[in-house]
Amino acid sequence: MSAKRLSMPSLMIGLAIVVASSMAVAEPYAYSVNSRGFVPDDQMHRLWRLDLATGATQQLGQTGFLDIEGLAFDAAGQLFGADDESMSLIQVNTNSGFATAVANQRTNMALPFGPMDFGMSFTCDGTLLVSSDYQRSLFSANTETGVLSQIGVSGSLGAPITDIAAWGDVLYGIGEGHVGASGSAGAPNLYRIDPATATATLIGPLGSAVAPYANAGLAFDAEGTLWAVTDRRDGGAVDLPSQILRIDLDTGIASHVANADVVGFESLAIAPPGGCNLQGEPEPFIVPAQSPGGLAAMILALLALAWWTLHPARR
């Protein structure tokens, strides 16, 4: 059997597919709520879709809650959050942005009212962990009732950890920034947390690329990259652009990727729990679906290749 030479159009179509594929796995999209900030009322307390590569945002809708600080996806893709103002565990509609209290009961956390500054993450076994930087404590949440149960003793984290993110069986936390929202000096560091004892071990400082911030959101993408978004302010009535950061798990050093075009972000959710099969069977293959533009380009390239194959007379 003689080998056939590929024509120039076929080579160009194949190259287009490769380029489109790389576009399709570009930086992922995330969800966040601007729970604070001196911005117009029609931009506050909204759920936003955030392009982590550019900082561009798409407003999805009003949440109906006043201080959502933690966000996390469960394994089924349901978005949960924590509202500090009403002490409520909530579920958020990613299409409309509208949120409802778990069990249709506000103040369902069964915690005393007071500032908490929540962070949250689901683990591979379905547990929802919730942190508080004011209390320096870790909780587990009942996703059916909303009730939070403290793990370990109060203050056992030992640092003002403002959000958490799990990858496989490892839990990470990001410290409050240089501007201590809870009245502390701040701890702009990455930590590793033992969820059984609610104790934290310092990995390292985020580094010089990170501008002063108050609170932050933390989340893994589907590929295991750790991301953060920071809530920045100048200490007065001026809000500054939220930084989007990519963080090295070994050192804690963060690189500045972009600035968000909406201020006041202190929560972050990207994907359901990941890294769950690292010690067992391989992770299932997932078709990249993060960049609509890249996927559209890849579909067009595949259609062009199919047309060229089915119309030999036109070659």
Secondary structure as the mmCIF struct_conf table of DSSP 4:
data_model
#
loop_
_struct_conf.conf_type_id
_struct_conf.id
_struct_conf.beg_label_comp_id
_struct_conf.beg_label_asym_id
_struct_conf.beg_label_seq_id
_struct_conf.end_label_comp_id
_struct_conf.end_label_asym_id
_struct_conf.end_label_seq_id
HELX_LH_PP_P HELX_LH_PP_P1 SER A 2 SER A 7
HELX_RH_AL_P HELX_RH_AL_P1 MET A 8 ALA A 24
TURN_TY1_P TURN_TY1_P1 VAL A 25 VAL A 25
BEND BEND1 ALA A 26 GLU A 27
HELX_LH_PP_P HELX_LH_PP_P2 PRO A 28 PRO A 28
STRN STRN1 TYR A 29 VAL A 33
STRN STRN2 ASN A 34 ASN A 34
BEND BEND2 ARG A 36 ARG A 36
BEND BEND3 PHE A 38 VAL A 39
HELX_RH_3T_P HELX_RH_3T_P1 ASP A 41 GLN A 43
TURN_TY1_P TURN_TY1_P2 MET A 44 HIS A 45
STRN STRN3 ARG A 46 ASP A 51
TURN_TY1_P TURN_TY1_P3 LEU A 52 THR A 54
STRN STRN4 THR A 57 GLN A 62
BEND BEND4 GLY A 64 GLY A 64
BEND BEND5 LEU A 66 LEU A 66
STRN STRN5 ILE A 68 PHE A 73
TURN_TY1_P TURN_TY1_P4 ALA A 75 ALA A 76
BEND BEND6 GLY A 77 GLY A 77
STRN STRN6 LEU A 79 ASP A 83
TURN_TY1_P TURN_TY1_P5 ASP A 84 MET A 87
STRN STRN7 SER A 88 VAL A 92
TURN_TY1_P TURN_TY1_P6 THR A 94 SER A 96
STRN STRN8 ALA A 99 ALA A 101
HELX_RH_3T_P HELX_RH_3T_P2 VAL A 102 ASN A 104
TURN_TY1_P TURN_TY1_P7 ARG A 106 MET A 109
BEND BEND7 PHE A 113 GLY A 114
STRN STRN9 PHE A 118 PHE A 122
TURN_TY1_P TURN_TY1_P8 CYS A 124 ASP A 125
BEND BEND8 GLY A 126 GLY A 126
STRN STRN10 LEU A 128 SER A 132
TURN_TY1_P TURN_TY1_P9 ASP A 133 ARG A 136
STRN STRN11 SER A 137 ALA A 141
TURN_TY1_P TURN_TY1_P10 THR A 143 THR A 145
STRN STRN12 LEU A 148 ILE A 151
BEND BEND9 GLY A 152 VAL A 153
TURN_TY1_P TURN_TY1_P11 SER A 154 LEU A 157
BEND BEND10 ALA A 159 ALA A 159
STRN STRN13 ILE A 161 TRP A 167
TURN_TY1_P TURN_TY1_P12 GLY A 168 ASP A 169
STRN STRN14 VAL A 170 GLY A 175
BEND BEND11 HIS A 178 VAL A 179
TURN_TY1_P TURN_TY1_P13 ALA A 181 SER A 182
BEND BEND12 GLY A 183 SER A 184
STRN STRN15 ASN A 189 ASP A 194
TURN_TY1_P TURN_TY1_P14 PRO A 195 ALA A 198
STRN STRN16 THR A 199 PRO A 205
TURN_TY1_P TURN_TY1_P15 SER A 208 ALA A 209
BEND BEND13 VAL A 210 VAL A 210
HELX_LH_PP_P HELX_LH_PP_P3 ALA A 211 PRO A 212
BEND BEND14 ALA A 214 ALA A 214
STRN STRN17 ALA A 216 PHE A 220
TURN_TY1_P TURN_TY1_P16 ALA A 222 GLU A 223
BEND BEND15 GLY A 224 GLY A 224
STRN STRN18 LEU A 226 THR A 230
STRN STRN19 ARG A 232 ARG A 233
BEND BEND16 GLY A 235 ALA A 237
STRN STRN20 ASP A 239 LEU A 240
HELX_LH_PP_P HELX_LH_PP_P4 PRO A 241 SER A 242
STRN STRN21 GLN A 243 ILE A 247
TURN_TY1_P TURN_TY1_P17 LEU A 249 THR A 251
STRN STRN22 ALA A 254 ASN A 259
BEND BEND17 ASP A 261 VAL A 263
STRN STRN23 PHE A 265 PHE A 265
STRN STRN24 ALA A 269 ALA A 269
BEND BEND18 ALA A 271 PRO A 272
STRN STRN25 GLY A 274 GLY A 274
TURN_TY1_P TURN_TY1_P18 CYS A 276 GLN A 279
BEND BEND19 GLY A 280 GLU A 281
HELX_LH_PP_P HELX_LH_PP_P5 PRO A 282 PHE A 285
BEND BEND20 GLN A 290 GLN A 290
HELX_RH_AL_P HELX_RH_AL_P2 PRO A 292 LEU A 310
HELX_RH_3T_P HELX_RH_3T_P3 PRO A 312 ARG A 314
#
